[in-house]
Structure formats: C-alpha cells, structure tokens
Amino acid sequence: MQTGTEPPSWMKGWGHHVMSQPLRTAVDPNALTAACMLRTAAQLVAAERVAQARTLYERLLSRYSSSELAYYVDQAKEALLSLPASDPSLVAFRAHQNLSH
C-alpha cells in the first residue's frame, strides 16, 4: 500500500502513535456504475445478446445524463450506433408469429 503525506513535525513528538496515513482515493459511485454498465453491455454484445445490450445502453443514457458523466454517455451513444439494426432472435420470433396466423 502506498503511503500518503507525512504528519507535521509538531505531531511527530507524540511518539509511535503518529504515523503516515495511507493514500486515500475516492471513487464516484455513478461513474463506477456507468463504467460497469458499459462493460456489461459490451459483454452482452460479444455473447450475441444484442437486445439486452441495447436495453442496458439505453438505460445508461436515461439514467446518467449529467455533464459529469459525458464520457460514459458518449461511449453508450457510440455503442448503440454500432449495434445491428435488429436482433436476429427478435426477427425469428416475429417470423414465427406470422406463420401461425
């Protein structure tokens, strides 16, 4: 683990109770969630589950529209544009419906 800043010299006089504090980082939970959604949607596309990926990308766009998360929104928009126009399983389902009538 990396160490953060050293304590001020006036505190070092207190002995072994004073030590360097660990480096702390903060993560924006919304950014983390958006990144995970992008990764999951990409995995769904790779598994040929395009409809589910499309739903996840669209959910990301509707949920995280703030300018602070513009990177993730842009990534989702680009991914949506790259998806096939129709999902093969949906087309097959529709074709099957038409045959039964």
C-alpha positions as CSV (number, residue, x, y, z in Angstrom):
1,M,0.0,0.0,0.0
2,Q,1.3,3.4,-0.9
3,T,1.7,5.9,1.9
4,G,0.2,9.4,1.9
5,T,1.7,12.6,3.4
6,E,3.9,12.6,6.4
7,P,2.4,14.0,9.6
8,P,3.5,17.6,10.6
9,S,6.7,17.7,12.5
10,W,5.0,19.1,15.7
11,M,2.9,15.8,15.8
12,K,5.9,13.5,15.5
13,G,6.8,14.4,19.1
14,W,3.9,12.3,20.3
15,G,5.8,9.2,19.5
16,H,4.8,5.9,17.9
17,H,1.1,6.9,17.9
18,V,1.7,9.2,15.0
19,M,2.4,7.7,11.6
20,S,1.9,8.3,7.9
21,Q,-1.7,7.8,6.7
22,P,-2.4,5.6,3.8
23,L,-3.1,7.2,0.4
24,R,-6.9,7.5,0.1
25,T,-8.8,7.8,-3.2
26,A,-12.4,8.4,-3.7
27,V,-14.5,6.9,-6.5
28,D,-17.7,8.4,-7.9
29,P,-20.2,5.6,-7.5
30,N,-22.2,6.9,-10.5
31,A,-19.1,6.8,-12.7
32,L,-18.3,3.3,-11.5
33,T,-21.8,2.1,-12.2
34,A,-21.8,3.7,-15.7
35,A,-18.4,2.0,-16.4
36,C,-19.7,-1.3,-15.3
37,M,-22.8,-0.9,-17.4
38,L,-20.7,-0.2,-20.5
39,R,-18.5,-3.2,-19.8
40,T,-21.5,-5.5,-19.2
41,A,-23.3,-4.3,-22.4
42,A,-20.1,-4.9,-24.4
43,Q,-20.0,-8.5,-23.0
44,L,-23.7,-9.0,-23.9
45,V,-22.9,-7.9,-27.5
46,A,-20.0,-10.4,-27.6
47,A,-22.4,-13.1,-26.4
48,E,-24.8,-12.1,-29.2
49,R,-27.4,-10.8,-26.7
50,V,-27.9,-7.6,-28.6
51,A,-31.4,-6.8,-27.3
52,Q,-30.2,-6.9,-23.7
53,A,-27.1,-4.8,-24.5
54,R,-29.3,-2.2,-26.3
55,T,-31.5,-2.1,-23.2
56,L,-28.5,-1.5,-20.9
57,Y,-27.0,1.2,-23.2
58,E,-30.4,3.0,-23.3
59,R,-30.8,2.7,-19.5
60,L,-27.4,4.3,-19.1
61,L,-28.4,7.2,-21.4
62,S,-31.6,7.8,-19.5
63,R,-30.1,7.5,-16.0
64,Y,-26.8,9.3,-16.4
65,S,-27.3,12.3,-18.5
66,S,-25.3,14.8,-16.4
67,S,-22.3,16.6,-17.9
68,E,-20.0,15.0,-15.3
69,L,-20.6,11.6,-16.9
70,A,-20.4,12.8,-20.5
71,Y,-17.6,10.3,-21.3
72,Y,-19.8,7.3,-20.4
73,V,-22.9,8.8,-22.2
74,D,-20.8,9.3,-25.3
75,Q,-19.5,5.8,-25.2
76,A,-23.0,4.4,-24.8
77,K,-24.3,6.5,-27.8
78,E,-21.4,5.3,-30.0
79,A,-22.1,1.7,-28.9
80,L,-25.8,2.0,-29.7
81,L,-25.0,3.3,-33.2
82,S,-22.7,0.3,-33.8
83,L,-25.3,-2.3,-32.9
84,P,-27.1,-4.2,-35.6
85,A,-30.4,-2.6,-36.6
86,S,-32.4,-5.7,-35.5
87,D,-31.9,-8.6,-33.2
88,P,-31.9,-12.0,-35.0
89,S,-33.9,-13.7,-32.2
90,L,-36.5,-11.0,-32.4
91,V,-36.8,-11.4,-36.2
92,A,-37.1,-15.1,-35.8
93,F,-39.8,-14.7,-33.2
94,R,-41.7,-12.3,-35.4
95,A,-41.4,-14.6,-38.4
96,H,-42.7,-17.5,-36.3
97,Q,-45.7,-15.4,-35.2
98,N,-46.6,-14.6,-38.8
99,L,-46.5,-18.3,-39.8
100,S,-49.0,-19.3,-37.1
101,H,-51.7,-16.9,-38.3
